Amino acid sequence: MPFILPHITKKKRYYEHMDIEPILNSPLFTWLILPLLIFSARILDVSIGTIRIIYISKGMKFLAPIFGFFEVLIWLLAVVQIIKNMTNPVYYIAYASGFATGNYVGMVIEERVAVGKVILRIITQQVAGELLSFLRSAGYGITTVDAEGGRGPVKIIFMVLNRRDLERTICEVRHFNPKAFFSVEDVRMVREGIFPPSKTLPIFQRFLRKGK
């Protein structure tokens, strides 16, 4: 006969006789804990869904299905609790509030992660010699076009860069030409090209640092 330690046997008997039904049926669990769980689950799954949609729009076909799997799994867990408690209006409020908050949280996360590439279009009326020299020396792949604007000749500068470097690049452009007009467009796919060395942190380190 195998030897069983007495304290292990006591713990096993304790958990076998432990009844969690009173906890699940308590007012605290019904009106506070479970609504908070539903609210948190909705924030999580909608945030994942927002990021998934953005990744689909950027052509990231490998990451999107992974996010979709966890999104639906968490959503099912939240919906099951709603169906079990159809008469409790607090659950509906928690569900809707989590959905609204999740959209915002998802966009904030995606903005901080900043994946993909963008087109930066700069239009300047000033002489852009210094700006062009700086951009070329910094390693940017730029294309310039002479054009005619509403107030005279302008110089149009095109460049494709990593989205995480966009803020830094705009600051550099404003340093040389504070009144330059610029616009930004997302890019679905880029092949080859000249890109400056990135001076930003890796994705997760950058997200954690901004969160402090």
C-alpha positions as a Markdown table, in Angstrom:
| # | Residue | x | y | z |
|---|---|---|---|---|
| 1 | Met | 0.0 | 0.0 | 0.0 |
| 2 | Pro | 1.6 | 3.4 | -1.0 |
| 3 | Phe | 2.5 | 5.8 | 1.7 |
| 4 | Ile | 0.5 | 9.1 | 1.7 |
| 5 | Leu | 1.5 | 12.1 | 3.7 |
| 6 | Pro | -1.1 | 13.0 | 6.3 |
| 7 | His | -1.1 | 16.8 | 5.4 |
| 8 | Ile | -1.6 | 16.1 | 1.7 |
| 9 | Thr | -4.6 | 13.9 | 2.6 |
| 10 | Lys | -6.1 | 16.6 | 4.7 |
| 11 | Lys | -5.8 | 19.2 | 2.0 |
| 12 | Lys | -7.4 | 16.9 | -0.5 |
| 13 | Arg | -10.4 | 16.3 | 1.7 |
| 14 | Tyr | -10.7 | 20.0 | 2.4 |
| 15 | Tyr | -10.9 | 20.9 | -1.3 |
| 16 | Glu | -13.3 | 18.0 | -1.9 |
| 17 | His | -15.7 | 19.3 | 0.7 |
| 18 | Met | -15.3 | 23.0 | -0.3 |
| 19 | Asp | -18.5 | 24.4 | -1.8 |
| 20 | Ile | -18.0 | 27.5 | -4.0 |
| 21 | Glu | -21.7 | 27.7 | -4.9 |
| 22 | Pro | -22.5 | 30.2 | -2.1 |
| 23 | Ile | -19.7 | 32.4 | -3.4 |
| 24 | Leu | -21.0 | 32.3 | -7.0 |
| 25 | Asn | -24.5 | 33.1 | -5.7 |
| 26 | Ser | -23.5 | 35.9 | -3.4 |
| 27 | Pro | -24.5 | 39.5 | -4.2 |
| 28 | Leu | -20.9 | 40.6 | -4.3 |
| 29 | Phe | -20.1 | 38.2 | -7.1 |
| 30 | Thr | -23.4 | 38.8 | -8.9 |
| 31 | Trp | -23.3 | 42.6 | -8.8 |
| 32 | Leu | -19.6 | 43.4 | -8.8 |
| 33 | Ile | -17.1 | 40.7 | -9.5 |
| 34 | Leu | -18.8 | 39.1 | -12.5 |
| 35 | Pro | -19.7 | 42.5 | -14.2 |
| 36 | Leu | -16.0 | 43.5 | -13.8 |
| 37 | Leu | -14.9 | 40.2 | -15.4 |
| 38 | Ile | -17.3 | 40.8 | -18.3 |
| 39 | Phe | -16.1 | 44.4 | -18.7 |
| 40 | Ser | -12.4 | 43.3 | -18.6 |
| 41 | Ala | -13.0 | 40.5 | -21.1 |
| 42 | Arg | -14.8 | 42.8 | -23.5 |
| 43 | Ile | -11.9 | 45.3 | -23.3 |
| 44 | Leu | -9.4 | 42.6 | -24.0 |
| 45 | Asp | -11.3 | 40.9 | -26.9 |
| 46 | Val | -12.3 | 44.2 | -28.6 |
| 47 | Ser | -8.7 | 45.6 | -28.3 |
| 48 | Ile | -7.4 | 42.4 | -29.9 |
| 49 | Gly | -10.1 | 42.8 | -32.6 |
| 50 | Thr | -9.1 | 46.4 | -33.3 |
| 51 | Ile | -5.5 | 45.4 | -33.7 |
| 52 | Arg | -6.5 | 42.5 | -35.9 |
| 53 | Ile | -8.4 | 44.7 | -38.3 |
| 54 | Ile | -5.5 | 47.1 | -38.5 |
| 55 | Tyr | -3.2 | 44.2 | -39.3 |
| 56 | Ile | -5.5 | 42.9 | -42.0 |
| 57 | Ser | -5.5 | 46.4 | -43.6 |
| 58 | Lys | -1.7 | 46.3 | -43.6 |
| 59 | Gly | -1.6 | 42.8 | -45.2 |
| 60 | Met | -0.2 | 41.0 | -42.2 |
| 61 | Lys | -1.9 | 37.7 | -43.0 |
| 62 | Phe | 0.0 | 35.6 | -40.4 |
| 63 | Leu | -0.6 | 37.7 | -37.3 |
| 64 | Ala | -4.3 | 38.5 | -38.0 |
| 65 | Pro | -5.6 | 34.9 | -37.7 |
| 66 | Ile | -3.7 | 34.5 | -34.3 |
| 67 | Phe | -5.3 | 37.6 | -32.9 |
| 68 | Gly | -8.7 | 36.4 | -34.3 |
| 69 | Phe | -8.5 | 33.1 | -32.5 |
| 70 | Phe | -8.0 | 34.7 | -29.1 |
| 71 | Glu | -10.6 | 37.5 | -29.8 |
| 72 | Val | -13.4 | 35.0 | -30.5 |
| 73 | Leu | -12.4 | 32.8 | -27.5 |
| 74 | Ile | -12.6 | 35.6 | -25.1 |
| 75 | Trp | -15.8 | 36.9 | -26.6 |
| 76 | Leu | -17.4 | 33.5 | -26.2 |
| 77 | Leu | -16.5 | 33.5 | -22.5 |
| 78 | Ala | -18.1 | 36.9 | -22.0 |
| 79 | Val | -21.3 | 36.0 | -24.0 |
| 80 | Val | -21.9 | 32.8 | -22.1 |
| 81 | Gln | -22.1 | 34.7 | -18.9 |
| 82 | Ile | -24.6 | 37.2 | -20.4 |
| 83 | Ile | -26.8 | 34.3 | -21.7 |
| 84 | Lys | -26.8 | 32.7 | -18.2 |
| 85 | Asn | -27.9 | 35.9 | -16.6 |
| 86 | Met | -30.3 | 37.6 | -19.1 |
| 87 | Thr | -32.3 | 39.3 | -16.3 |
| 88 | Asn | -29.4 | 41.3 | -14.8 |
| 89 | Pro | -29.1 | 44.7 | -16.4 |
| 90 | Val | -25.6 | 45.3 | -14.9 |
| 91 | Tyr | -24.1 | 42.7 | -17.2 |
| 92 | Tyr | -25.5 | 44.5 | -20.3 |
| 93 | Ile | -23.9 | 47.8 | -19.1 |
| 94 | Ala | -20.6 | 46.0 | -18.4 |
| 95 | Tyr | -20.7 | 44.4 | -21.8 |
| 96 | Ala | -21.4 | 47.6 | -23.7 |
| 97 | Ser | -18.9 | 49.6 | -21.6 |
| 98 | Gly | -16.2 | 47.1 | -22.2 |
| 99 | Phe | -16.8 | 47.2 | -25.9 |
| 100 | Ala | -16.6 | 51.0 | -26.1 |
| 101 | Thr | -13.4 | 51.1 | -23.9 |
| 102 | Gly | -11.9 | 48.2 | -25.9 |
| 103 | Asn | -12.0 | 50.2 | -29.1 |
| 104 | Tyr | -10.1 | 53.1 | -27.6 |
| 105 | Val | -7.6 | 50.8 | -25.9 |
| 106 | Gly | -7.0 | 48.9 | -29.1 |
| 107 | Met | -6.2 | 52.1 | -31.0 |
| 108 | Val | -3.9 | 53.3 | -28.3 |
| 109 | Ile | -2.0 | 50.0 | -28.3 |
| 110 | Glu | -1.7 | 49.9 | -32.1 |
| 111 | Glu | -0.5 | 53.5 | -32.1 |
| 112 | Arg | 2.2 | 52.8 | -29.6 |
| 113 | Val | 3.3 | 49.6 | -31.3 |
| 114 | Ala | 3.4 | 51.5 | -34.7 |
| 115 | Val | 3.9 | 48.7 | -37.2 |
| 116 | Gly | 4.1 | 49.0 | -40.9 |
| 117 | Lys | 5.3 | 51.8 | -43.2 |
| 118 | Val | 3.8 | 55.2 | -44.3 |
| 119 | Ile | 4.3 | 57.7 | -47.1 |
| 120 | Leu | 5.3 | 61.1 | -45.9 |
| 121 | Arg | 4.5 | 63.9 | -48.5 |
| 122 | Ile | 6.0 | 67.3 | -47.8 |
| 123 | Ile | 5.2 | 70.5 | -49.7 |
| 124 | Thr | 7.3 | 73.5 | -49.0 |
| 125 | Gln | 7.5 | 77.0 | -50.6 |
| 126 | Gln | 10.8 | 77.8 | -49.1 |
| 127 | Val | 14.1 | 76.8 | -50.6 |
| 128 | Ala | 14.5 | 73.2 | -49.6 |
| 129 | Gly | 18.2 | 72.7 | -50.2 |
| 130 | Glu | 19.2 | 72.3 | -46.6 |
| 131 | Leu | 16.2 | 70.0 | -45.8 |
| 132 | Leu | 17.0 | 67.8 | -48.8 |
| 133 | Ser | 20.7 | 67.6 | -47.9 |
| 134 | Phe | 19.9 | 66.6 | -44.4 |
| 135 | Leu | 17.3 | 63.9 | -45.4 |
| 136 | Arg | 19.8 | 62.4 | -47.9 |
| 137 | Ser | 22.6 | 62.4 | -45.4 |
| 138 | Ala | 20.4 | 60.8 | -42.8 |
| 139 | Gly | 19.7 | 57.9 | -45.1 |
| 140 | Tyr | 16.2 | 58.7 | -46.2 |
| 141 | Gly | 15.1 | 57.6 | -49.7 |
| 142 | Ile | 13.4 | 60.8 | -51.1 |
| 143 | Thr | 11.9 | 61.8 | -54.4 |
| 144 | Thr | 11.4 | 65.4 | -55.2 |
| 145 | Val | 9.1 | 67.1 | -57.7 |
| 146 | Asp | 8.9 | 70.7 | -58.7 |
| 147 | Ala | 5.2 | 71.8 | -58.8 |
| 148 | Glu | 3.0 | 74.9 | -58.9 |
| 149 | Gly | 0.9 | 75.7 | -55.8 |
| 150 | Gly | -1.9 | 78.2 | -55.2 |
| 151 | Arg | 0.7 | 80.8 | -54.2 |
| 152 | Gly | 3.6 | 80.0 | -56.5 |
| 153 | Pro | 6.3 | 77.4 | -57.1 |
| 154 | Val | 6.6 | 74.6 | -54.5 |
| 155 | Lys | 8.8 | 71.6 | -53.9 |
| 156 | Ile | 7.1 | 68.3 | -53.2 |
| 157 | Ile | 9.1 | 65.7 | -51.3 |
| 158 | Phe | 8.0 | 62.1 | -51.1 |
| 159 | Met | 9.5 | 59.4 | -48.8 |
| 160 | Val | 8.5 | 56.0 | -47.5 |
| 161 | Leu | 9.6 | 55.3 | -43.9 |
| 162 | Asn | 8.8 | 53.1 | -41.0 |
| 163 | Arg | 5.8 | 54.2 | -39.1 |
| 164 | Arg | 7.6 | 54.2 | -35.8 |
| 165 | Asp | 10.1 | 56.7 | -37.2 |
| 166 | Leu | 7.3 | 59.1 | -38.4 |
| 167 | Glu | 7.2 | 61.4 | -35.3 |
| 168 | Arg | 11.0 | 61.8 | -35.3 |
| 169 | Thr | 11.1 | 62.6 | -39.0 |
| 170 | Ile | 8.3 | 65.2 | -38.8 |
| 171 | Cys | 10.2 | 67.0 | -36.0 |
| 172 | Glu | 13.3 | 67.0 | -38.2 |
| 173 | Val | 11.3 | 68.5 | -41.1 |
| 174 | Arg | 9.8 | 71.2 | -38.9 |
| 175 | His | 13.3 | 72.1 | -37.7 |
| 176 | Phe | 14.3 | 73.1 | -41.2 |
| 177 | Asn | 10.9 | 74.4 | -42.3 |
| 178 | Pro | 8.4 | 75.1 | -39.5 |
| 179 | Lys | 5.6 | 76.0 | -42.0 |
| 180 | Ala | 6.0 | 73.1 | -44.3 |
| 181 | Phe | 2.7 | 71.3 | -45.3 |
| 182 | Phe | 2.8 | 67.5 | -45.0 |
| 183 | Ser | 0.4 | 64.6 | -45.2 |
| 184 | Val | 0.8 | 60.9 | -44.2 |
| 185 | Glu | -0.7 | 57.8 | -45.9 |
| 186 | Asp | -0.5 | 54.2 | -44.9 |
| 187 | Val | 1.3 | 51.8 | -47.2 |
| 188 | Arg | 0.1 | 48.2 | -47.6 |
| 189 | Met | 3.2 | 46.8 | -49.1 |
| 190 | Val | 6.7 | 48.0 | -50.0 |
| 191 | Arg | 9.5 | 46.3 | -51.9 |
| 192 | Glu | 13.0 | 47.5 | -51.7 |
| 193 | Gly | 13.8 | 51.1 | -51.1 |
| 194 | Ile | 16.1 | 53.2 | -48.9 |
| 195 | Phe | 15.3 | 53.6 | -45.2 |
| 196 | Pro | 17.3 | 55.4 | -42.5 |
| 197 | Pro | 18.7 | 53.4 | -39.6 |
| 198 | Ser | 16.0 | 53.2 | -36.9 |
| 199 | Lys | 16.8 | 55.1 | -33.6 |
| 200 | Thr | 13.7 | 53.8 | -31.8 |
| 201 | Leu | 13.4 | 51.0 | -29.3 |
| 202 | Pro | 12.0 | 47.6 | -30.1 |
| 203 | Ile | 8.2 | 47.3 | -30.0 |
| 204 | Phe | 7.7 | 46.0 | -26.5 |
| 205 | Gln | 10.3 | 48.2 | -24.9 |
| 206 | Arg | 8.9 | 51.2 | -26.6 |
| 207 | Phe | 5.4 | 50.4 | -25.5 |
| 208 | Leu | 6.5 | 49.8 | -21.9 |
| 209 | Arg | 8.5 | 53.1 | -21.8 |
| 210 | Lys | 5.6 | 55.1 | -23.1 |
| 211 | Gly | 3.3 | 53.6 | -20.5 |
| 212 | Lys | 5.4 | 54.8 | -17.6 |
